[in-house]
Amino acid sequence: MSEIFLYPQLRVESSIKLSAKRAQKHLNWYKSQLDPFLNAYLDEKIAEASKIHPETTVLGEEIRRFVAAGGKRVRPAFAYSAYVASSGRSFEAILYASAALELLHAFALIHDDIIDKADLRRGEPSVHKAFEYFHKNRKFKGSSQKFGIDTAILVGDLALSFADELLNTAPFPSERIRRAKSYYDLMKKQVLYGEYLDVLVPVKGQVTEEDILKILEYKTAKYTIERPLHIGAVLAGAEEEDLIVYSSYGVPLGQAFQMQDDVMGTFGSEEKIGKPTDSDIKEGKQTMLVVKAYEFSSSSDRKVLNRVIGNNKATNEEIEEAREIIRQCGALDYSQNLSYKLINSAKAAIREAKLVEEGRNYLLEAADYLLTRST
């Protein structure tokens, strides 16, 4: 298949659609393998908690509810694919390590929902809201909202503890675990730095495209793709020089992944993304769409954006007016075109790499899956 740069107005090649379907099938398959393992592990943790006090089991049960509510298991699948691409062969062992990444993701999302004051995650109550309802239903004393937030922080921390435990006890040689943990620790630190930049940007003003790309690199690309790939590869015994190709693939693909999510978060459907599609605009989330809208729009349109973006009380009509400005000024096309260029850059990095074919094919297919995501 010849290399193409896919722009929104061009029809997606049928071969790319087929490749994307294979990626989706792979994700579904790995999820079907990982979820029973995670459920069994969480059953053990809930049983452990019951020996401490019957009330403590609700923490593990909430982690299980949250994980079961959805998610594609993207990070575990990338770790598995790099493991296979780097000649790894122990399926049971990589399940342990990749399950750790899903629980680390649960930790990050639970805390992220608190920061964003998000009521929904994957179409269901976020953890802090679930415990707020729990407090009300049990008729506890005090503030339901405070109880919800306090308990959700603990649930997130517990998910992180479980993630650490899973990686530490994965049945790999100790030296491979040590190397994997160095990338796992980087993954944890870098996503927190990225999250802080994401919190800082809305209050800082004068946000640039470079600022957004840096946030996308640290909050999403390294966390979602690059570090999971590194973890899977070193668990298979890959050397440091072998990891360069995974970085060349993972960073641009991860940046594109988040830009596509931001497009869907503004122009998608609540049914598809599991949260209101006006929430990013009302929260004033600084995305490539918003940065370019301010750069490309007229002064009168910028006044509208100033009135609507970050306004929790914006009406549906005002939200749609802001969307239309983003469309008409070219910010939507710019964001999509940039994400497609990044995806093709990622594909070019991996195509000629000396990797086991099964793993390389999935990585190429995963990039095509991003190309076909639509609003």
LOBAKE-947486 format. One line per 8 residues: number of its first residue (from 1); their letters; for each residue x, y, z of N, C-alpha, C. Coordinates in steps of 0.2 Angstrom, whole numbers, plus 5000, padded with zeros to 4 digits. Each point is the difference from the previous one (the first is absolute). Last residue first. Layout:
N
NUM	a	X:Y:Z:X:Y:Z:X:Y:Z; ...
This chain:
375
375	tsrtllyd	4919:5058:5069:4995:5003:5005:4993:4998:4998; 5023:4984:4995:4996:5006:4998:4995:5003:5005; 5023:4983:4993:4996:5002:5005:4996:5006:4998; 5018:4988:4988:4993:4999:4998:4995:5002:5006; 5024:5001:5001:4998:5004:4994:4993:4999:4999; 5009:4988:5018:4999:5007:5001:4998:5004:4994; 5005:4977:4997:4994:5001:5004:4999:5007:5002; 5020:4994:4990:4994:5001:4995:4994:5001:5003
367	aaellynr	5019:4996:5013:5000:5007:4997:4994:5001:4995; 5003:4978:5010:4997:5005:5005:5000:5007:4997; 5010:4983:4987:4992:5000:5000:4997:5005:5005; 5024:4997:4999:4997:5003:4994:4993:5001:5000; 5009:4987:5017:5002:5007:5001:4998:5004:4994; 4997:4977:5000:4995:5003:5004:5002:5007:5001; 5015:4988:4987:4994:5000:4997:4994:5004:5004; 5021:4994:5010:5001:5006:4995:4993:5001:4997
359	geevlkae	5002:4981:5013:5000:5006:5004:5000:5006:4996; 5002:4979:4989:4993:5000:5003:5000:5007:5004; 5021:4994:4990:4994:5003:4995:4994:5001:5004; 5023:5003:5011:4996:4994:4999:4994:5002:4996; 5020:5017:4997:4996:4997:5006:4997:4994:4997; 5016:5020:4992:5002:4993:5000:4996:4997:5006; 4993:5022:4985:5003:4998:5006:5001:4992:5000; 4988:5016:4984:5007:4997:4998:5004:4997:5006
351	riaakasn	4978:5011:5003:4999:4996:4994:5007:4996:4999; 4996:5018:5017:4999:4993:5002:5001:4995:4994; 5001:5024:4998:5005:4998:5005:5000:4993:5001; 4983:5010:4987:5007:5000:4996:5005:4997:5005; 4979:5004:5009:5000:4994:4996:5006:4999:4996; 4997:5020:5013:5001:4994:5004:5000:4994:4996; 4996:5020:4989:5006:5000:5002:5002:4994:5005; 4978:5003:4993:5004:4998:4994:5007:5000:5002
343	ilkyslnq	4985:5009:5015:4999:4993:5000:5004:4997:4994; 5001:5023:5003:5003:4997:5006:4999:4992:4999; 4988:5014:4985:5008:5000:4998:5004:4996:5006; 4977:5003:5004:5001:4995:4994:5007:5000:4998; 4993:5016:5016:5000:4993:5003:5001:4995:4995; 4999:5022:4992:5006:4999:5004:5000:4993:5003; 4980:5007:4989:5006:4999:4995:5007:4998:5004; 4980:5006:5013:5000:4993:4997:5006:4999:4995
335	sydlagcq	4998:5021:5010:5001:4995:5005:5000:4993:4997; 4995:5018:4986:5007:5000:5002:5001:4995:5005; 4978:5003:4994:5004:4997:4994:5007:5000:5002; 4986:5011:5015:4999:4993:5000:5004:4996:4995; 5001:5024:5001:5003:4997:5006:4999:4992:5000; 4991:5018:4984:5005:4995:4998:5004:4997:5006; 4980:5016:4999:5007:5003:5000:5006:4995:4998; 4977:4993:5003:5000:5004:4994:5007:5004:5000
327	riieraee	4994:4984:5018:5000:4997:4993:5002:5005:4995; 4999:5007:5022:5005:4996:4999:5000:4996:4993; 4982:5014:5005:5006:5004:4999:5006:4996:4999; 4980:4989:5006:5000:5003:4993:5006:5004:4999; 4997:4992:5022:5002:4995:4995:5000:5002:4993; 4992:5015:5016:5007:4999:5001:5003:4995:4995; 4977:5003:5001:5003:5006:4997:5007:4999:5000; 4987:4985:5012:5000:4998:4993:5003:5006:4996
319	ieentakn	4998:5003:5023:5005:4995:4999:5000:4998:4992; 4984:5015:5007:5007:5003:5001:5005:4995:4998; 4978:4993:5002:5001:5004:4994:5007:5003:5000; 4993:4987:5019:5001:4996:4994:5001:5004:4993; 5007:5013:5023:4994:4996:4997:5002:4996:4994; 5015:5008:5022:4999:5001:4993:4994:4996:4998; 5012:5001:5022:4992:5002:4999:4999:5001:4993; 5022:4996:5008:4996:4994:5002:4993:5001:4999
311	ngivrnlv	5022:5010:4988:4994:5003:5003:4995:4994:5002; 5021:5000:4987:5002:5000:5007:4994:5003:5004; 4999:5005:4975:5005:4995:5003:5001:5002:5007; 4985:5015:4989:4998:4993:5001:5005:4995:5003; 5004:5024:4995:4994:5000:5004:4998:4992:5002; 5018:5005:4986:5002:5002:5007:4994:5000:5004; 4997:4995:4977:5004:4995:5004:5002:5002:5007; 4990:5016:4987:4995:4995:5001:5003:4994:5004
303	krdssssf	5014:5017:4992:4996:5003:5006:4994:4995:5002; 5014:4996:4981:5004:4999:5006:4996:5002:5006; 4991:5004:4979:4999:4993:5001:5004:4999:5007; 5003:5021:4991:4993:4999:5002:4998:4993:5002; 5021:5005:4990:5000:5003:5007:4993:5000:5003; 5007:4981:4982:5000:5007:5000:4999:5003:5008; 5012:4976:4995:4994:5003:4999:5000:5008:5000; 5019:4983:5002:4997:5000:4994:4994:5005:4999
295	eyakvvlm	5012:4995:5021:5005:5002:4995:4997:5002:4994; 4987:4990:5017:5001:5007:5002:5005:5003:4995; 4995:4977:4997:4994:5005:4999:5001:5007:5002; 5016:4983:5004:5000:5002:4993:4994:5005:4998; 5002:4991:5022:5006:5004:4998:5000:5003:4993; 4984:4984:5007:4998:5006:5003:5006:5005:4998; 5002:4978:4993:4994:5003:4997:4999:5007:5002; 5016:4986:5010:5002:5003:4994:4995:5003:4996
287	tqkgekid	4996:4999:5026:5002:4995:4995:5003:5004:4994; 4991:5005:5026:5005:5003:4995:5002:4994:4995; 4977:5004:5017:5006:4995:4998:5004:5003:4994; 4980:5008:5014:5005:5004:4997:5006:4996:4998; 4978:4993:5009:5005:5000:5004:5006:5005:4998; 4981:4997:4986:4998:5003:5007:5005:5001:5005; 5004:4988:4979:4999:5007:4999:4998:5004:5006; 5002:4976:5001:5006:5003:4999:5000:5008:4999
279	sdtpkgik	4980:4988:5003:5003:5000:5006:5007:5003:4999; 4981:4994:4984:5002:5007:5002:5004:5001:5006; 4992:4979:4992:5005:5002:4995:5001:5008:5001; 4994:4980:5019:4997:5005:4996:5005:5003:4995; 5005:4975:5006:4999:5006:5004:4997:5006:4996; 5005:4978:4991:4999:4998:5007:5000:5006:5005; 5003:4996:4975:5006:5001:5004:4999:4999:5007; 4983:4996:4983:5006:4997:4998:5006:5001:5005
271	eesgftgm	4978:5009:5003:5000:4993:5000:5006:4997:4998; 4998:5023:4999:5000:4998:5007:5000:4992:5000; 5009:5012:4978:4994:4999:5003:5001:4997:5007; 5017:5017:4985:4997:4993:5000:4993:5000:5003; 5016:5019:4998:4996:4999:4994:4997:4993:5000; 5015:5007:5018:4996:5007:4998:4995:4998:4994; 5014:4983:5009:4997:5003:5006:4997:5006:4998; 5012:4989:4983:4993:4996:5002:4997:5003:5006
263	vddqmqfa	5021:5009:4994:4995:5002:4994:4993:4996:5002; 5018:4996:5014:4998:5006:5001:4994:5002:4995; 5011:4980:4998:4996:4999:5005:4997:5007:5002; 5017:4999:4983:4993:4997:4998:4995:4999:5005; 5021:5008:5006:4997:5005:4996:4994:4997:4997; 5013:4985:5013:4997:5005:5004:4996:5006:4996; 5013:4983:4988:4994:4997:5004:4997:5005:5004; 5019:5007:4989:4995:5000:4996:4994:4997:5003
255	qglpvgys	5020:5000:5012:4997:5007:4999:4994:5000:4995; 5011:4979:5003:4996:5002:5006:4998:5007:5000; 5013:4992:4982:4994:4997:5000:4996:5002:5006; 5022:5008:4998:4995:5003:4996:4993:4997:4999; 5016:4990:5015:4999:5007:5002:4995:5003:4995; 5008:4977:4997:4995:5001:5005:4998:5007:5002; 5017:4992:4983:4993:4998:4998:4995:5003:5006; 5023:5002:5003:4998:5004:4993:4993:4999:4998
247	syvildee	5009:4988:5019:4999:5007:5002:4998:5004:4993; 5005:4977:4998:4994:5001:5003:4998:5007:5002; 5021:4995:4990:4995:5000:4996:4993:5000:5003; 5019:4999:5013:5000:5006:4997:4994:5000:4995; 5008:4982:5014:4994:5003:5002:4999:5007:4996; 5019:4984:4999:4994:4997:4996:4994:5005:5002; 5021:5003:5010:5000:5003:4993:4994:4998:4996; 5003:4991:5023:4999:5007:5000:4999:5003:4993
239	eagalvag	4995:4974:5002:5006:5004:5002:4998:5008:4999; 4983:4977:5004:5003:5005:4995:5005:5004:5004; 4986:4982:5009:5007:4999:5000:5003:5005:4995; 4977:4997:5008:5002:4994:4995:5007:5000:4999; 4991:5016:5014:4998:4994:5003:5001:4994:4995; 5004:5022:4992:5005:4998:5005:4998:4994:5004; 4984:5009:4985:5006:4998:4996:5006:4998:5005; 4979:5008:5009:4999:4994:4996:5006:4997:4997
231	ihlpreit	5001:5022:5009:4999:4994:5006:4999:4994:4997; 5001:5018:4985:5006:4999:5003:5000:4994:5005; 4980:5008:4991:5004:4996:4995:5007:4998:5003; 4985:5014:5013:4998:4993:4999:5004:4996:4995; 5005:5023:5001:5003:4996:5006:4997:4993:5000; 4993:5014:4982:5007:4999:5000:5002:4996:5006; 4976:5005:4998:5003:4996:4994:5008:4999:5002; 4985:5013:5015:4995:4995:4996:5004:4995:4996
223	ykatkyel	5012:5017:5012:4996:4996:5005:4996:4995:4997; 5012:5016:4987:5005:4996:5004:4996:4995:5004; 4987:5015:4988:5004:4996:4996:5005:4995:5003; 4984:5016:5013:4997:4995:4996:5006:4995:4996; 5005:5019:5015:4994:4998:5003:4997:4994:4996; 5020:5011:4992:5001:4997:5007:4994:4997:5003; 5000:5009:4977:5005:4996:5001:5001:4996:5007; 4984:5018:4996:4998:4993:4996:5006:4995:5001
215	iklideet	5005:5022:5008:4995:4997:5004:4998:4993:4997; 5013:5013:4987:5004:4997:5005:4995:4997:5005; 4991:5010:4982:5003:4994:4998:5005:4997:5005; 4988:5021:5004:4996:4995:4999:5003:4993:4998; 5013:5020:5001:4998:4998:5007:4995:4994:4999; 5007:5009:4980:5005:4997:5003:4999:4997:5007; 4985:5014:4988:5000:4994:4998:5005:4995:5003; 4993:5021:5015:5002:4999:4993:4999:4993:4998
207	vqgkvpvl	4990:5019:5019:5002:4993:4999:5001:4999:4992; 4994:5020:5017:5005:5000:4995:5002:4993:4998; 4990:5000:5024:4998:5005:4994:5006:4999:4995; 4995:4989:5023:5006:5004:4998:4999:5005:4995; 4984:4984:5009:5001:5005:5004:5006:5005:4998; 4994:4979:4989:4994:5004:5000:5001:5007:5004; 5018:4983:5000:4999:5004:4994:4994:5004:5000; 5007:4984:5018:5003:5007:5000:4998:5004:4994
199	vdlyegyl	4993:4977:5003:4997:5004:5005:5002:5008:4999; 5011:4984:4987:4993:5000:4998:4996:5005:5004; 5022:4994:5006:5000:5005:4995:4993:5001:4997; 5002:4983:5016:5001:5007:5003:5000:5005:4995; 4999:4978:4993:4994:5002:5003:5001:5007:5003; 5019:4990:4991:4996:5002:4995:4993:5002:5003; 5015:4992:5015:5003:5006:4997:4995:5003:4995; 4995:4979:5008:4999:5005:5005:5002:5006:4998
191	vqkkmldy	5005:4982:4987:4993:5001:4999:4998:5006:5005; 5022:4991:5001:4999:5005:4994:4993:5001:4999; 5007:4985:5018:5002:5007:5001:4998:5005:4994; 4996:4977:4998:4996:5003:5006:5002:5007:5001; 5012:4987:4984:4993:5001:4998:4996:5004:5005; 5022:4993:5005:5000:5006:4996:4993:5002:4998; 5002:4980:5012:5001:5006:5004:5000:5006:4996; 5000:4980:4988:4994:5001:5003:5000:5006:5005
183	yskarrir	5020:4994:4990:4995:5003:4995:4993:5001:5003; 5016:4989:5013:5003:5006:4999:4996:5004:4995; 4994:4978:5005:4998:5004:5005:5003:5007:4999; 5007:4982:4986:4993:5002:4999:4997:5005:5005; 5021:4990:5003:5001:5005:4995:4992:5003:4998; 5002:4984:5017:5004:5006:5002:5000:5005:4994; 4991:4978:4996:4996:5004:5004:5003:5007:5002; 5014:4985:4989:4995:5003:4995:4994:5004:5004
175	espfpatn	5016:4988:5013:5004:5005:4996:4995:5004:4995; 4993:4980:5013:5000:5007:5004:5004:5005:4996; 4986:4981:4987:5006:5001:5003:5001:5006:5004; 4975:4993:4997:5006:5001:4995:5006:5000:5004; 4974:4999:5006:5005:4994:5000:5005:5001:4994; 4986:5019:5016:5000:4997:4993:5005:4995:4999; 4996:5015:5019:4999:4993:5001:4999:4997:4993; 5003:5024:5002:5005:4997:5004:5000:4992:5001
167	lledafsl	4983:5012:4988:5006:5000:4997:5006:4997:5004; 4979:5002:5010:4999:4996:4994:5007:5000:4996; 4997:5015:5019:5001:4993:5002:5000:4995:4994; 4996:5023:4996:5007:4999:5002:5001:4992:5002; 4978:5007:4996:5004:5000:4993:5007:4999:5002; 4986:5002:5018:4998:4994:4997:5005:5000:4993; 5000:5020:5012:5003:4995:5004:5000:4993:4996; 4988:5018:4991:5007:5000:4998:5004:4995:5004
159	aldgvlia	4977:5001:5005:5001:4998:4993:5007:5000:4998; 4994:5010:5020:5000:4993:5001:5001:4997:4993; 4998:5023:5000:5006:4998:5003:5000:4992:5001; 4980:5010:4993:5005:5000:4995:5007:4998:5002; 4982:5000:5016:4999:4995:4995:5006:5001:4994; 4999:5017:5016:5003:4993:5003:4999:4995:4995; 4991:5020:4994:5007:5001:5000:5003:4993:5003; 4977:5002:5000:5003:4999:4994:5007:5001:4999
151	tdigfkqs	4989:5005:5020:5000:4992:4999:5003:4999:4993; 4997:5023:5006:5005:4997:5005:5000:4992:4998; 4983:5012:4989:5007:5002:4998:5005:4997:5004; 4978:4996:5006:5001:4997:4994:5007:5002:4997; 4993:5010:5021:5001:4992:5000:5002:4997:4994; 4993:5023:4999:5007:4999:5003:5002:4992:5001; 4978:5006:4993:5005:5002:4995:5007:4999:5002; 4982:4997:5015:5000:4994:4995:5006:5001:4995
143	sgkfkrnk	4998:5010:5026:5000:5002:4993:5001:4994:4995; 4991:4996:5026:5005:5005:4996:4998:5001:4993; 4992:4977:5013:5000:5007:5002:5005:5004:4996; 4986:4978:4990:5006:5002:5005:4999:5007:5001; 4986:4984:4987:4998:5005:5005:5005:5001:5005; 5000:4986:4980:5001:4997:5006:4998:5005:5006; 4998:5006:4977:4996:4995:5001:5001:4996:5007; 5013:5019:4994:4993:5002:5000:4996:4994:5002
135	hfyefakh	5023:4996:4996:4999:5004:5006:4993:5001:5001; 5005:4991:4979:5001:4995:5006:4999:5003:5007; 5001:5014:4981:4994:4997:5000:5000:4995:5006; 5020:5010:4996:4995:5005:5002:4993:4997:5001; 5017:4987:4990:5000:5000:5007:4996:5006:5004; 5001:4998:4976:4997:4994:5003:5000:5000:5007; 5011:5018:4989:4993:5000:5000:4996:4994:5003; 5023:5000:4997:4999:5005:5006:4992:5001:5000
127	vspegrrl	5009:4986:4983:5001:4997:5006:4998:5005:5006; 4987:5003:4976:5007:4999:5002:5001:4998:5007; 4979:4993:4985:5002:5005:5005:5008:4999:5001; 4992:4992:4976:4998:4999:5007:5002:5005:5005; 5006:5000:4976:4992:4999:5000:4998:4998:5007; 5023:5004:4996:4998:4994:4996:4992:4999:5000; 5006:5017:5017:5006:4996:4997:4997:4994:4996; 4990:5025:5014:5000:4993:4996:5006:4998:4997
119	dakdiidd	4997:5020:5013:4995:4996:5003:5000:4993:4997; 5020:5019:5003:4996:4997:4995:4996:4995:5004; 5018:5017:5006:4993:5000:5003:4995:4997:4995; 5025:5002:4998:4996:5003:4995:4992:5001:5003; 5017:4989:5014:5003:5007:4998:4995:5003:4995; 4994:4979:5007:5000:5004:5005:5002:5007:4998; 5003:4983:4985:4993:5002:5000:4999:5005:5006; 5021:4990:4997:4999:5005:4995:4992:5003:5000
111	hilafahl	5008:4982:5014:5002:5006:5003:4999:5006:4995; 4994:4978:4993:4996:5002:5006:5002:5007:5003; 5012:4991:4982:4994:5002:4998:4996:5002:5006; 5021:4990:5003:5001:5007:4997:4993:5003:4998; 5001:4978:5009:5002:5005:5005:5000:5007:4997; 4996:4982:4986:4994:5001:5004:5002:5005:5005; 5018:4993:4987:4995:5004:4996:4994:5002:5004; 5015:4984:5009:5003:5007:5000:4995:5005:4997
103	lelaasay	4994:4978:4998:4998:5002:5006:5004:5007:5002; 5004:4989:4979:4993:5002:5001:4998:5002:5006; 5022:4992:4997:4999:5007:4997:4993:5002:5000; 5006:4979:5009:5002:5005:5004:4999:5007:4997; 4996:4980:4988:4995:5002:5005:5002:5006:5004; 5016:4991:4986:4995:5004:4996:4994:5002:5005; 5017:4985:5008:5002:5007:4999:4996:5004:4997; 4993:4978:5003:5001:5003:5007:5002:5007:4998
95	liaefsrg	4998:4987:4981:4994:5001:5003:5001:5004:5007; 5018:4990:4989:4999:5007:4998:4993:5002:5002; 5007:4978:5006:5004:5005:5003:4998:5007:4998; 4990:4982:4990:4998:5001:5007:5004:5005:5003; 5006:4993:4978:4994:5004:5000:4997:5002:5007; 5025:4996:4989:4996:4997:5006:4994:5004:5001; 5017:5004:4982:4996:4994:4999:4996:4997:5006; 5016:5022:4986:4997:4997:5006:4995:4995:4999
87	ssavyasy	5013:5015:4984:5001:4993:5000:4998:4997:5007; 4996:5022:4991:5007:5000:5002:5002:4992:5002; 4978:5007:4993:5005:5002:4995:5007:5000:5002; 4984:4994:5016:5000:4995:4994:5004:5002:4995; 4998:5015:5017:5002:4994:5003:5001:4995:4995; 4989:5020:4995:5007:5001:5000:5004:4994:5003; 4976:4999:5000:5002:5000:4993:5008:5001:5000; 4989:5001:5021:5000:4994:4997:5003:4999:4993
79	afaprvrk	4997:5021:5010:5005:4997:5004:5001:4993:4997; 4982:5013:4992:5007:5002:4997:5005:4996:5004; 4979:4996:5008:5001:4997:4993:5006:5002:4997; 4994:5009:5021:5002:4993:5000:5001:4997:4993; 4992:5022:5000:5006:5000:5003:5003:4993:5001; 4977:5004:4992:5005:5002:4996:5007:4999:5002; 4976:4994:5007:5006:4997:5002:5006:5001:4996; 4977:5009:5000:5002:4996:4995:5006:4996:5002
71	ggaavfrr	4978:5011:5014:5007:5001:4998:5002:4995:4996; 4980:4999:5019:5002:5002:4993:5007:5000:4999; 4987:4994:5021:4996:5004:4996:5002:5002:4993; 5012:4987:5017:4995:4996:4996:4996:5004:4996; 5015:5009:5015:5004:4997:4995:4995:4997:4995; 4991:5010:5019:5003:5005:4996:5003:4997:4994; 4992:4985:5017:4995:5004:4996:5002:5004:4995; 5016:4991:5015:4997:4995:4995:4995:5003:4996
63	ieeglvtt	5008:5013:5017:5005:4999:4995:4998:4995:4995; 4987:5002:5019:4999:5006:4995:5005:5000:4995; 5001:4983:5016:4994:4999:4996:4999:5006:4995; 5017:5001:5016:5002:4996:4995:4994:4999:4995; 4995:5013:5019:5006:5003:4996:5002:4996:4994; 4984:4992:5017:4997:5004:4995:5005:5004:4995; 5005:4986:5020:4999:4996:4993:4998:5005:4995; 5002:5005:5024:5006:5002:4995:4999:4997:4993
55	ephiksae	4985:4996:5020:4999:5007:4996:5005:5001:4995; 5002:4981:5015:4995:4999:4995:4999:5006:4995; 5023:4995:5012:4994:5003:5002:4995:4999:4995; 5021:4988:5000:5002:5006:5004:4993:5003:5003; 4999:4982:4985:5003:4998:5006:5002:5006:5005; 4992:5003:4978:4994:4998:5005:5003:4997:5006; 5014:5006:4982:4998:5006:5004:4994:4998:5005; 5010:4984:4985:5005:5002:5005:4997:5006:5004
47	aikedlya	4987:4992:4983:5000:4995:5005:5005:5002:5005; 5000:5013:4981:4993:5001:5004:5000:4995:5006; 5017:4997:4984:5002:5007:5004:4993:5001:5005; 4999:4982:4985:5005:4998:5005:5001:5007:5004; 4987:5002:4981:4996:4996:5005:5005:4998:5006; 5009:5012:4982:4996:5004:5004:4996:4996:5005; 5012:4988:4984:5005:5003:5005:4996:5005:5004; 4988:4989:4984:5002:4995:5005:5005:5004:5005
39	nlfpdlqs	4992:5013:4982:4995:4998:5004:5002:4995:5006; 5015:5005:4982:4999:5006:5005:4995:4999:5005; 5003:4984:4983:5006:5000:5004:4999:5005:5005; 4984:4999:4983:4999:4995:5005:5006:4999:5005; 5002:5016:4983:4994:5002:5005:4999:4994:5005; 5016:4999:4981:5002:5004:5005:4995:5000:5006; 4996:4990:4978:5005:4996:5004:5002:5003:5007; 4985:5011:4984:4997:4994:5003:5004:4995:5004
31	kywnlhkq	5009:5020:4990:4995:5002:5005:4997:4993:5003; 5013:4998:4981:5004:5001:5006:4996:5002:5006; 4988:4998:4979:5003:4994:5002:5004:5000:5007; 4992:5020:4989:4995:4996:5003:5002:4993:5003; 5015:5013:4988:4999:5004:5006:4994:4996:5004; 5005:4993:4978:5006:4998:5005:4999:5003:5007; 4985:5006:4983:4999:4993:5001:5005:4998:5005; 5002:5021:4991:4994:5000:5005:4999:4993:5002
23	arkaslki	5016:5003:4984:5003:5003:5006:4994:4999:5005; 4995:4994:4978:5004:4995:5004:5003:5002:5006; 4987:5015:4987:4996:4995:5003:5004:4995:5003; 5012:5017:4989:4997:5002:5006:4995:4995:5003; 5009:4995:4979:5005:5000:5005:4998:5002:5007; 4985:5002:4982:5001:4993:5001:5005:4999:5006; 4997:5022:4991:4994:4998:5004:5001:4992:5002; 5016:5008:4986:5001:5003:5006:4994:4998:5005
15	ssevrlqp	4999:4994:4977:5005:4996:5003:5002:5003:5008; 4985:5012:4985:4997:4994:5003:5005:4996:5003; 5003:5026:4999:5001:4995:4996:4997:4993:5003; 4990:5025:5004:5005:4995:5003:5001:4994:4996; 4993:5025:4991:4997:4994:5002:5006:4995:5003; 5001:5028:5001:5001:4994:4996:4997:4994:5003; 5000:5022:5010:4996:5000:4994:5001:4994:4996; 5013:5004:5020:4993:4999:5002:4995:4999:4993
7	ylfiesm	5026:4993:4998:4997:5006:5002:4992:4999:5001; 5024:4985:4998:4993:5000:5000:4997:5006:5003; 5023:4990:4988:4998:5005:5005:4993:5001:5000; 5015:4977:4992:4996:5006:4998:4999:5005:5006; 5016:4977:4989:4999:5005:5006:4995:5006:4997; 4998:4975:4990:5004:5006:4999:4998:5004:5006; 4999:4973:4999:4996:5006:5000:5004:5006:5000
